[in-house]
Amino acid sequence: MSTTTLDRAYQREVAAVVNAAVGIPVEDRRGWARLHRRWHRLAAERPPVPDPGLEMAALAETMTVCGDGLAWMAHSGDRDVRAAVVVRLAQTKRQLDRLVADAGADRH
């Protein structure tokens, strides 16, 4: 599988988590727990960003924050926490998309 295909697969999975978070009701603890496990697997993989510099460190940090928010929702989240988690997930997706696009431009 090519690097570009892996990049796109990773991006699609991140997008799927973001979209799922928007649709999970606040009180669905099992749904949040499943989403947290899915995000944890993503965070454990190396995101498709070739430069391990500051941008990668920032992405890793924001992915950790998202994971913490998802874990919080799985245990005792409320509407305010849910809103913050959804926003942070969307920001992380945009950050990843930008980093992958920049990396793709550097490859060409």
C-alpha positions as CSV (number, residue, x, y, z in Angstrom):
1,M,0.0,0.0,0.0
2,S,1.4,3.4,-0.9
3,T,2.1,6.1,1.6
4,T,-0.5,8.3,0.1
5,T,-3.1,5.5,0.5
6,L,-2.2,5.0,4.1
7,D,-2.3,8.8,4.7
8,R,-5.8,8.9,3.2
9,A,-7.0,5.8,5.2
10,Y,-5.8,7.5,8.5
11,Q,-7.5,10.7,7.5
12,R,-10.7,8.9,6.8
13,E,-10.6,7.1,10.1
14,V,-10.0,10.4,12.0
15,A,-12.9,12.0,10.0
16,A,-15.1,9.0,10.9
17,V,-14.4,9.5,14.6
18,V,-15.2,13.2,14.4
19,N,-18.5,12.5,12.6
20,A,-19.4,9.8,15.1
21,A,-18.8,12.1,18.0
22,V,-21.2,14.6,16.6
23,G,-24.0,11.9,16.6
24,I,-23.4,10.2,19.9
25,P,-25.9,11.4,22.6
26,V,-24.3,12.7,25.8
27,E,-25.7,9.9,27.9
28,D,-24.5,7.1,25.7
29,R,-21.5,6.0,27.8
30,R,-20.9,2.8,25.8
31,G,-20.9,4.8,22.6
32,W,-18.3,7.2,24.0
33,A,-16.2,4.3,25.4
34,R,-16.2,2.6,21.9
35,L,-15.2,5.9,20.3
36,H,-12.5,6.4,23.0
37,R,-11.0,3.0,22.2
38,R,-11.1,3.7,18.5
39,W,-9.3,7.1,19.0
40,H,-6.8,5.4,21.3
41,R,-5.9,3.0,18.5
42,L,-5.5,6.0,16.1
43,A,-3.3,7.9,18.6
44,A,-1.1,4.8,19.1
45,E,-0.4,4.7,15.4
46,R,2.0,7.2,13.9
47,P,0.0,9.8,12.1
48,P,1.0,10.1,8.4
49,V,3.2,13.1,8.9
50,P,6.9,12.6,7.8
51,D,8.4,15.4,9.9
52,P,8.8,14.4,13.5
53,G,9.4,18.0,14.5
54,L,7.3,20.5,16.4
55,E,4.2,20.1,14.3
56,M,4.2,16.3,15.0
57,A,4.6,17.0,18.7
58,A,1.7,19.4,18.6
59,L,-0.5,16.9,16.8
60,A,0.4,14.2,19.3
61,E,-0.5,16.5,22.2
62,T,-3.8,17.5,20.7
63,M,-4.6,13.8,20.0
64,T,-3.9,13.1,23.6
65,V,-6.2,15.9,24.7
66,C,-9.0,14.5,22.5
67,G,-8.5,11.0,24.0
68,D,-8.8,12.5,27.5
69,G,-12.0,14.2,26.5
70,L,-13.4,11.0,25.0
71,A,-12.5,9.1,28.1
72,W,-14.2,11.8,30.2
73,M,-17.4,11.5,28.1
74,A,-17.3,7.7,28.5
75,H,-17.4,8.1,32.3
76,S,-19.2,11.3,33.2
77,G,-19.4,13.8,30.4
78,D,-22.0,16.5,30.0
79,R,-23.2,18.8,27.2
80,D,-20.4,21.3,27.8
81,V,-17.7,18.7,27.7
82,R,-19.2,17.0,24.7
83,A,-19.3,20.4,22.8
84,A,-15.6,21.0,23.7
85,V,-14.6,17.4,22.7
86,V,-16.4,17.7,19.3
87,V,-14.7,21.1,18.6
88,R,-11.3,19.8,19.6
89,L,-11.7,16.7,17.4
90,A,-12.7,18.8,14.4
91,Q,-9.6,21.1,15.1
92,T,-7.4,18.0,15.2
93,K,-8.8,16.7,12.0
94,R,-8.1,20.0,10.2
95,Q,-4.6,20.1,11.7
96,L,-3.9,16.6,10.4
97,D,-5.3,17.4,7.0
98,R,-3.1,20.4,6.7
99,L,0.0,18.6,7.8
100,V,-0.7,15.7,5.3
101,A,-1.4,18.2,2.5
102,D,1.9,20.0,3.3
103,A,3.8,16.8,3.3
104,G,2.2,15.7,0.0
105,A,3.2,19.0,-1.6
106,D,6.8,18.4,-0.4
107,R,6.8,15.0,-2.0
108,H,6.0,16.4,-5.4
